Amino acid sequence: MSLAELLDDLPDIAVHTVDADVSGLNLAASAQQLGTLLAESGLMTGQVVAAMLPNDATTIAALFGTWRAGGVYTPLNPRAADAELVSQLQTLRPVAVITTPDLAQRFSAFDLPVVTGASLRWTLMPSSGRAADPRQYDADVALLQFTSGTTGPPKPVPLRHATVLDLIDRLLTKLRGAKSSSAKGNRPPMPNLVPLSLSLWAGIYQVLFAFRAGSGVVLMDRFSPMDFAELVKRHQLRSTVLPPAALTMVLHDDSVTDLTPLKIVRSITAPLSPVQAARFRDKFGVIVLNSYGQTELGGEVVGWSAADAREWGETKLGSVGRPLPGIDVTIVDDEVMVRTPTTAARKIDAAFLDRLTDDGWFHTGDLGWFDHDGFLWLDGRVSDMINRGGLKVFPGTVEDVLLAADGVREAAVVGVPDERLGEVPWAFVASSDDGLTEDRLITWCRERLTPYRVPVRVVFVDRLPRNDVGKVVKRQLADLADA
């Protein structure tokens, strides 16, 4: 099955925005028109189409229109610098570009067919150009998504139609418990609020998840706590997803005091500290459940069922849940290893084969551990683990202690080179209390951590540097320590 077939069973209203609603019929018609234009431009099955578009219904039509024509969709961030855009297009070697009339001039130097879209209508701009040596994939590759670049240069990750659908269905089975993945219940499903850019896989995944579940989506052009609260109320959302950065914004916005009828938030793109999760619960009466997946794996692989949330949601705040049905997860030398049907069949891109064992276990690069009830807890990245004179310091453990201190809004811990010990932990803190000092926080840590885990320095910053999906970019913090 192709992801394009999700258009065949959309609700009456497929897309909600702040200003307008779009029907499933109009969305499908727009996708069909674009697919026809891409075919006329010369697109062949498995060739790459690059898209630079805003967060609106036209962008969703672009996604499905590309698939209807057999193309491989690749989102580009409109905020990308020109030099980054040139590098990405050189890597992708697309045969066409989809964008808005206002952004079309950014592609004028590339001599490629350009399709512009607005208000669900498409226009193929005149062009004599054709891609030289275009990339070509097999028909099951749906999308290329650049990695976030937190541990190295971004790489395009091929995501397959079959893999994405399989993982979404496993997640739906987990969330619904005894119900089948296609069951919709007696009442219409809530729309799925998408608080992320559609230039990110996490944003696109939430659209696909909603359509597979039989619901529409609510798109936000730009995230703000007040808009989020208003949309929760307007659409009577009982559950939603939020990345940690957005959740922290809502938590610390004094103008947001009520999120009724919201009951559950699933933290996506990165786990939320149990300290922050508890604060969110105490302020709004909303349980925060972490989930876990990776772009390289195609989606979520660990999460919460409704039954688990009822039984364990309060006592295991901070855990990412338990593996989805049919997904194997184990810990080897503190690293989380995952085996899915796709990795077991070794159907991953050659660029990531060095992270795959012969028997299909994928090195995630994440640190973690299982508790006695089978719940997975994460402790950061393997690359972030600090070796202090031969003793392992897991940054997540120290960060949770710092976050529990009054006045700490955000905290991150990184390893800084040390001549005697090799590495030592430094803490970077964003505070809401001008009277908070380095000495007070170090004393706080000494009272709660073994000595080798206590940060040697605490540096106050206005905010932590984050990438587009909300993950803290720790190498930038390490650079601050070297400055």
N, C-alpha and C positions, 0 to 999 in steps of 0.2 A: 504493500500500500504506500502511496505517496502522501506526504503531508498536504499536498494540494487538495486532496479529497475531503479535508476538514471543512472546506467551503460548502460542501454539499448538504450539511446538516446544521446550519447556523440558526440561532434564534431570530425572532422578528427584528429586534434591535441588536445588532452585532457590536456596535461601537458607540460608547457614550463619551462625550467630551464636556468641558465646562459649558460650551456654547451651543452644541448641537448633538443630535443622535443620527446614526447612519444605519440603515436597514441591512440585513444580510443579503437581500436581493441586489441592492445597489453596490454593495461591496464586491459581490461575485461578478457583477457586470463590469465593474471597473477592472478587476483582475483579468477578466477575459479580454477586454480591449487591449490592455497592456501586453498580454501574452501574444496577441496577434501582431502588434507592432514589433515586438522583439523578434518574432519569427521572420517578419519582413526585413528586419535589419541584418539578418543572416545568422542569428543565434542557432547553434546546434546543441543537441543534448550533451550535458556535461560541461559546457563552457561557462565561464564565470561572468556574472553581471555585477557590477559595483553600484551601490546605491548610497547617496548622501541625501537624507531626507529628514524632516522634522518629526515630532511625535503627533501624528494625526492618522485618520482613517486611510488617507491616500497611501501612506507608508505601508500599512497592512495589505492594501491592495497590491502594492509593488512586490511584496514578499510572495504572495500567492500567484500573482501574474507571472513572475519569473519561473516559479515551479510549473505552472500550467504550460509554459513554453519549453520545459525541460532544462532550464538553466540552473546554475549554482549561485545562490544569492550571497552577496558579501556586503554587510553594512559598513559604511564609513562615517566617522564622527564629524558632523559639521564644524565642530570646534577645533579639528585637527589643523596644525600649521601647514603651510604650503609645502615645506620640505618633507614633512611626514606624509603628506598626501602623495607626493612624487614617489617616495620610497615604497608606499603601499601599492600603488598602481604598478610599479616595476615588478614587485613581487607577485601580484595577482594576475597580471597579464589578461585583463578582462576583454570581452568582445563588445561590451556596451556599458553605458553609464545611465543610471536613472537618478534624476535630481529635480529640483524645483527651478522655475524660470529665473529666480533671483540668484541661485547658486551655479547656474549653467556656465557662467564665465570662468569659473575655477577649473573647468575641464577643456577650455578652448585650445590649449596648447597640446593636447594629447591625441588629436586626430582620431577620435573614436565616435561611433554613433552615440548620440545623446537623446534620451527620451525625457521630456520634462512633464511634470504632473502637478496639478492643483485641483482641489475640489473634485477629486475622483475622475478627472479627465486627463487624457494623455496626448502628447504631441511628439512625433518623431522629427527631430531637427535635421535639416539637410546636412549631409556629411559624405565626403568621398573617402574618408579614412576607414581602414580596417586594421584589426589587431594583428601584429606580427607575432608568430609563434604563441598562440593563445594557450592557456592552461586547459587541460581536458581531463575530466573525471568520468567515472562510470555513472550510470543513471541513478544509482542509489544515493549519491552524495547530494545533499540538499543545500548545504550552507558552509561557507568558510567564515570563521570568526577568529579574529586576532586575539591571542592570549593577553592578559592584563599587563604583562611586562613587569610584574613585581620582583621576579627573580632573574630577569634577563631580557634581551630584545624580544618584542612581540613576534609571535609566529602565527601563521594562519592554520587553524585547526579544522579539518574537514569533519562535518557532522552529517550522519546518514539518516535518511528518512526512516528506515526500519529501526535504527537504534533509538532515535528520539521518541518515536511512537511507543516502542517497547518500554522505555523507562517512564514515560508519562502514564502508561496503563498500569505499571507496577505501583507507581505512586498513588494513582486513583484507587487501586485495590486496597492499598495500605490505609488511605484516609477514610475510605468508606467501610472498611471492615468486611462484614459478611456480604454486603451488596456487591454486585458485579461492577466492573469498571465502566460499563455503559449505562448502568442504572441512573435515572435522573430523579427518582423520588416522586412524591405527590405534588410538591410545590416547585415552581420554576427555580432553577439555581440562581444564586446571586451572581451579578457580574463580578468579574475579577479585576480589582484595581491594579493597574500597572504603574508603579511609582518610579520606574527606571526608563532611561532612554531606549528607544527602539534601534539605536545604533549598537546596543549591547546584547549579547546572547541572553543574559538574564532577563532583559525586557521582552525579547522575542519569545523566549521560552514561556513566559507568563501568558502571552497571547495564545500560543499553541495549546498550553494546558487548559485554558478557559474553553477554547473551541472544542477540544476533545471531550471536555466535561459537559458540553452542551450549553455553555453560558456565554454571555457577551463580555466585553472588556470596558473598563473605564480608563481613559488615557489622561495623563497629566502632562501638559506642555513643559512645565518646570515645577519641581517639587517645592511646596511651602507647607508648613504645619497647618496654617489656617485653611488653605484649600483642601488639604487632606481631611481635616475634621469636617469640613462642609460636605465633602463628597461621601464620607462615611454616613453622615446623617441623611443626605439626599437619597442615597441608594440603600439605606438601611443595612449596611454591611455588618455581618456578624463575625466575619473573619477576613483577613487580608494578609498581604506580604509586605515587608519593609526591609530594606538593607539597614545595617547598623547605623550608618551616618544619618539617614532620614529618621530613624527611630529616636536617635539621640536628640535631633533637632526638635521633634515633637515633645519629648520628655522635658526639655529645658526651655520651651516656649511658654511663658506665663499666661499668654492669651488663650492657650488651649487648655481647658479645664474639664471637658467632658467629651467622651468618644462613644457614647451610647448610640447604637446597641452592640458595639464591637465587643467580642468575647475573647478572640484569639488572634494574635499576630504571629505569623511565621517569619522568622528572621532569615533572609536569603543573602547570598553572595559571600557572607562571612558570618561566623558565629558571634552572638552577642554575649558579653560577660554576664554571668549570673547576677552580679551586683546590679548592673543596669536593668536586667530583666526584672529583678525584684522591685526596683524603684518604679518601673513602668507599671507593674501590677499594683503597687501600693497607691500610685497616683490615679490610675484610670480603672482599676479593677479588671485589667486585661492580661491574660497569660501570654507570655512570649515563648514560643517554641522554636528552637534552632533547627535548621536542616543542613544537609551536607551533600555537595556534589562538586563536579569539576567540569569545565568546558571540554577538556580532553575526553571525558567519559560520556558526554552527551546530555547530562542532566543530573538530577538528584539521585543518589544511591542510598542515602540513609535519611530517615525521617520519623514522623510520629503518626500513629493511628489515632482515630477518635477515642478508642478504648484506652490507649496508653495515656492520652492527654487527660482523660477523666481520672485515671488512677494515679498517674505519676507527675502530672503537669506542675503541681505545686512543689513537689519534693525533689524534682530533678531539673530545676531551672538551670539552663546553661548547657545541658546535654544536647547533642544533635539527634538523639533518638536511637532507633534500632534499624538494622539493614532492611531494605525493601525486599519483598518476596523474590526469591531466586537470585539475590545478589549476595556474594560472599565477601566478608570483610574480616581481616585479621590484623594483628599488630606484630611487626618484626623489627626488633631493635628500636622500639619506640615509634616506628613509622607505620602509618595506616596504609595497608595494602588492600586493593579492591579487585575482585574478579567478577565481571559481568559476562553475559552471553557474547557480547562483541569482543571483549578482550580475550575470552577463552578461545574464540575463533581467530584471534590475532588480526582482526579487521580494524586496525588503527593505522593512522598515517605513519609513513616510514620515519618521519622526524621524531616520533615518540617511541619507536621500537626499543630504544635503549632503556626505557623505563618499564619494559614488559619482560617478565620472566618466561621461560620456555613453557611453563604450564599455565600461562594466562593471567598471572597476578600483576597488577599495575602498581608501580611505585607512585603514590600520590604526592610525596614530598611533605606531607602533613604529619605532625606529631600527635599521638593520641593514645587513649587507653579505654578499656571496657570495664564497667563496674560489674558487680555480682549479678545484676538483673539484665545484663546484656545491652546496656545503654552505652553509646560511644561518646567520649568526651575528647575535645581537641585542646592541644597545648601550643598551637602555633605551627610555624613551618620548620622543617628540618634545618633549612638554611639559617633560620633565626635562632636556633638553640645556641646557648652561650656555654663555652667550655672554659670554666674558671679554674685553672690549675688542675685539670683533670676531673672536676666536679661539674655535672650537668645542671645548668640553670634553665628551666623552661619559662620563657617570657610570660606566658599566659598566667602562670601561678602568681608571679609578682604583680602583674597588671591588676588581677582581681583584688589583691590586698590594697593596692594604691586606690582603686576605684571605691573601695569601701570607706575611705577617709572622707570626712566632711569637707566639702568645697572642691573635690576633684570631679571634674566633668568628663574628662577623657584622660587616658594614660596609655603609654606604649613603652616597652623596655627593649633595648637593643644592646648587642655586644660591642664594646669598644676595645681596640687593641691595647694591651698592657705588657710592658717589657718583662715583668716578673711572672705574671700569671697567664699570659697569652691573651685572655679576654676578661673583661669585667663588665657587669651590667650597669648601664646608665638608664635612668628613667626620664621620660619627657611627658610633661603634665600640662593639660589645659585646665585652668582653675576658674571657679566662679567666686572665689574668696580672695580678695586682695591681701588679706592678712596671712594667708597660708605661706609658709616658708619651707625651704629645703630641709633645714634641721628638723622641723616638726614632722615632715613626711619620712625622713630617714629613721627618726625615733619610732614612728608608727610602724614601720616595716621591721625594725629590730625586735619589736615586741611580738611580732606575728610570724616571722620567718626565721629559718636557720641562718646563721651568719653569712654563709657564702652566697645566699640568694639576695641579700640586702643590697640595693643599688649603692654604688659608690658616689654617684652624683644624681641630683634631681634638677632638671632644666625646665623652666616654665616657658610655654609657648602659647600663642593666641589660639591656635588650633592645630590638630595633627594633620599632616599632609596625607591626602587620600587620592586614589585613582578614581576613574569614572564609575566603578562599581562599588565604591565605598571602602575598599581595603586600604589600610594604612600602608604607606610606602616607606618602609623602615630604612631603606638605604639613604633616603633624604635626611632622616634623623641622624644616621651614622655620620653623614657628611657634616651636619651641624656640630657634632662632637669633635670632628677634626678641624673645624674652622678656628 
